[in-house]
Amino acid sequence: MTEHLTTNEGQPWSDNQHSQTAGQRGPVLIQDYQLLEKLAHFNRERIPERVVHAKGAGAKGYFKVTRDMSAYTKAAVFSGVGKQTPLITRFSQVAGEAGYPDTYRDVRGFAVKFYTEAGNYDIVGNNTPVFFVNDPLKFPDFIHSQKRDPRTHARSQDMQWDFWSLSPESVHQVTILMSDRGIPASYRMMHGYGSHTFKWVNAAGEQFWVKYHFKTNQGVHNLSNELAAKLAGQDTDYLQNDLLNAIEQKDNPSWTVAVQIVPYEEGLNYKYDIFDVTKVISQKDYPLIEIGQMVLDENPTNNFEDIEELAFSPANLVPGIEASPDKLLQGRLFGYKDAERYRLGANYEQLPVNRPQVAVHNYARDGAMAQNQASGVNYEPNSSDGPTEVPTAQVHGDQLTGKTGHYAVNDDYYAAAGRLYRLLSAAEQTRLIDNIVMNLGQVTKPAIQIREVRQFYQADPEYGQRVASGLGLALEQIKI
């Protein structure tokens, strides 16, 4: 049976082809409320795009536990072999706008929302284990350097390399970005990372530090600069379409989910700062432990409702999983939810894709588009048998000492980039150097080039010398 066309109020719509006019050639009538409603809705069909990660694609699926982790965390999502938890993912670019080509060199976002029985749990990371900055105060400036020049309104190599060359903590991530991994061949064929260090707590109150790794089961595959440029002209949405088509054809992508577990006190005394997101924890010291499989087997039903209105936050934690003292993570705990309130509205968590699959009981009321509100009192404590606290969900504190202030981190940011450079094969090293020379070579100010190459030189003398040679810089110019 054919469904009848209606207005948003459910009223029958008689003619969707012709406006009401005063006679056949007369002016349009303001009484044509169906025309007015259609135009008014059209003017409001776009919500503000994400400031970062604006271009992306996603899919639905599940996480299946292959190793019970209840010895380390009381989070039920990771307890019980065979347990399955529904989830939704979104993969994205960091810098570009919503219409940007998928195959430009950029870090890719890797975000997962688990619909657990204790509420939503989000892992909001990237396809790299580290990031460019480690202090939330620098994050807006970093993103500004990746966006369009305020005067020319064009992406600027000068802006991004200027920022990187003045931010030595970025050199590890820059090395990754300029390597083969800077242009994934597919969202299905890249690893994902939680990036930050998080805290796990078991039922006995024992605490552990944890790092998340999502290892693609499709194998890691990347694009050359030449192929990426060709695909950008042929299919702007290449990565999005690749993911959608694979799932449509039942070639469901999957990832092996693993963690690094660090005992609490060992983590505090580790040779590197485990709360600095520009660094990694060596897998030789703390090997990966497989905990489950993530499978994506369902495409969005409606991309706007399922992906565009999808909202993530690293503050979406469940009992047994807590934040760490990581400075950048601490800033993200506020920033993400605040961004979604601006982008989607105060009650964005009531949208179907963000709504937890458990009952919600609290005293938040009203606001734009509030739905399914409880009829009881909206204050606490009360004598009306309203919802009460759950003491077992209380976080486990960390011992703090020191004096408040603005502290610079005086650390060696170069060694990790050097270790990564030496880990690459000779061919990978050559492509890394070529990519840097191609991009950094577009910078118009020699001082920026010299500052950046000095960072590469401090990471590894050969690394710096090869970049300097490619740029036509003398060795004396880059030595400290």
Helices and strands as residue ranges (DSSP letters): H 33-43, E 56-65, G 76-78, E 84-93, E 108-116, E 119-126, G 136-138, H 139-146, H 157-165, G 168-170, H 171-178, G 180-182, G 187-189, E 192-193, E 198-201, E 207-216, H 225-234, H 238-248, E 254-263, H 264-268, E 289-298, H 303-303, I 304-308, E 321-322, H 327-344, G 348-350, G 391-393, H 415-423, H 426-440, H 446-459, H 461-471, H 475-478
